[in-house]
């Protein structure tokens, strides 16, 4: 899928995946995330033998959607093409909660999973939450957001709090302070690290930095939630750990 990506950028991302991650056979040109059980891997030191190299840790960085917020949906999903402008592509690259049941549980070993997607812990009012379904299948703990969205605006912020005003507008007081102090040579070490990440992204010509980021995604503030979505479940929104209720075969 080439939406918003130049061919050069897409190739660099593919090269990075080949170097640092496991490619998934089930992720095909047809867009299926669950063919071949979603767990038959190649390009790793076990030559694709997942039975002797089970998945113990996983993280998801993507969109998460729930019928609670998107009335056109019938179930929770992880979306890898949300708002791309093509409904057929959005559907093709959606990992539905019901798809979790198609995974091969034998490929997982009490997997600890971090969902940095919106609403991964939100109950869809029918089948529970995506994070709970995932934990039941993988036999491990999962961290997800209940009735709330993640915010990526501060992943390279030097502080641990900031203001999100909705509509993608965010302000980090710590960054403002460090920017001012940099003129006097009194910026923090985090600001210097932030600059290194920025320089790395620019000099690599890859559109991203292999140095990572300063922060993990945050939960959107109550004010930001209200501006964008209204106070849906305003007093029951938080990060939560989901333990397996049962071990599926």
N, C-alpha and C positions, 0 to 999 in steps of 0.2 A: 504494500500500500504506500503510495507516494504523496499523500496529501501533505502539503506544507513542507515537504522535504526536497532538497535538491538531490540529484543522483549521487553527487560526491558525498554529501552528508550521510545519505542512506548507506552507502558503501562503507563509510567509516564506522557507523554504528554496527553494521554486520561484522566488520573485522574485529571490533571490540568484543562482541558477543562470542565470536569464535575463539578469541584469545583468553577470555576471562570467565566464560559461563558455559553451561551445557546447552547444546542445541536440542530442541525437542522434535522428535520425528512426527509427533501428532500435529505440529503446527505447520499445516500444509498450505499450498497456494490457494486451496479452496477455502481456507480460513477456519478450518476445524481445530479447536483446541483440545478435543477429546479423542480424536482418532488414535488408534494404537494405545489407548488407555492414558494418554497424556503423560505417560511416565517412562516411555521407552526412549532413553537418551543415547546419544552417541558423542563422539569427540571428547571422551573423558578417559581417565587412566584405567578404567575398568573395561574399556572396549565395548561399552553399551550394556554391560551386565549389571543392571540395577539391583539384582537380588543380593549381590555382595557389596553394594555401595548404596545403601538406602538413604533416602532423603531425611535429614534430621533437622534442617533449618531452611526456612523459606521466607521471602519478603515480597510483597506486592506493592508496586508504585504505579497506580493507574486511577482511572475514574471508578467510582462505585455508585450504582443507582438502585433506588428502591421504589416500589409502588407507592410508598408513603409520600414521596415527593414528585414522582413521575407517574401520573395517573394512566398513561398509555401502557405501562409495564404490568405484567402479570406476576412477576417474581423478581427477587433481587438479582443483581448481576454485577460482574466486574466488566467495565467497558474499556476497550482499547482503541476505540475510534469514535468516542462520543463527540458530537457536534462537529463532525468532519464535513458536513454538508451533503452527505449521501446516505440515505436511510438504509439502502441495501448493504453498504459497507459497515454501518453501525451494527446492524444485525449480525453480519458475518463475523465480526470481531468482538462479539459479546460472549463472555464466559458466564453462563446462566447458573443459578444456584442448583437447578436440577441436574446440570452437567457434572456436579461434584460426585454424584452417585455413580458416574461412569468411570471414575478413576480406579486404578488398581491399588487397593489398600496395602498390598504386599510390598509396594515400592517405598512405603513410608515407615519410619521407625520413631514413634512418639515425637513427631515433628513439631518443633516450636515455630510458629508462624506469626509474622507481623504484617498486618494489613494497613498500609498507609493510603487507603482509598476511602472515599466518603461512605458513610452508612454501612460499612461491612458488618457491624454488629446490630444493625437495625432490624427488628422483627417486621416482616412484610405482612403480618396479619393472617398468614396462611400456613407457611412452612417454616417459620422462624427466621433466623439470620443466616447470612452467608458464612460468617465466621464459625457459627455453631455447627453448621452442616460440614464445613471443612474439618473442624476438630473431630467430629464423630467419625469421619472417614479416615483421617490420618492418625488418629489415636493420640494426638498431642494437644498442647495448649495453643490458643490463638488470641492475639491482641487485636481488637478492632474498635471502631467508634460506633457508639450507640446513639441514634437519633441526632447525628451531627456530621459535619463535613470536615475534611482535612484542608489545610491551607499551606501552599508551597511558597508563598510570597516571602517567607522569612528563612528559607533554608540556608541562605548565606548571610544572615544577620549576626552581628556580633553580640547582641543581647538576647535575653531569654523572655522578652515580652515586647509587644508592639501594638500598634493600632491598625485594625483593618476596618475600612469604611464601606466595604461592599463594592461590587463592580470592579474588582481587581486593584483597588486603591489601598495601599498599605504604607505605614510609616514606622520606622524603627528609631526611637530616640537614641539608642546606643550608637547606631550608625551615624546619625547626625552629629553626635558629640565627638565621635572618633574622627569624623571628617574634619571638623573644626580643629581638633587637637593635632591632626597630622601636619598642619601648617607650622606647628611649633615643635615637631618631632616628639610629641608626647602621646601618640596613638597607642592603643593596646596591642598586645600580641595577636589577639583575634583579628584585629583590623589588618595587620600585616599578613596574616594567613588568608584573609579574605582577598587581599590584593594579589597574593600569589595564585589563588584559584582563578581570579579574573585574568591575570597575565597568562596562565597556563591555557585557559580556554581560547584566548586570542592567538597565542603563538602556535598552538597545536593545529589550528585551522580545521578542527573537527566539530566545532559547534558545542563542545562540552569539555570539561576538565576531568582528567583522570585522577585528580587530587580529591575528588568527591565534593562534599559540601560541609558547612559548619554545623548545620542542624538537621534533624529529622523534621518531617512535616508536623505542623501544629494542628490543634483543633480550632476551628473558626470560633471567634468570640461570640458571645450572645448578641452583641450589638450588630456584628457583621451578619449573623444568622437572620436577625430580624429584618435588616435592610434587604437581603436577597430572598428570603423564604418565609418570613413571618416567624412567630414564636411557636413553631411546631415542637411539642414535647420539650418546652424550654427548661423544665426543671427535672428532666430525666435524660440528660445528654452528657456523655462522658466516655473516656477510654475504659474498656472492660476486657478482662481475660475470660475466655470461653474454654471450659474443660470438656473433654469428650463425655457425652452422655451414654454412648454405647460404642462398641467397636464393630464396625461393619466389615463384612467379608468381601 
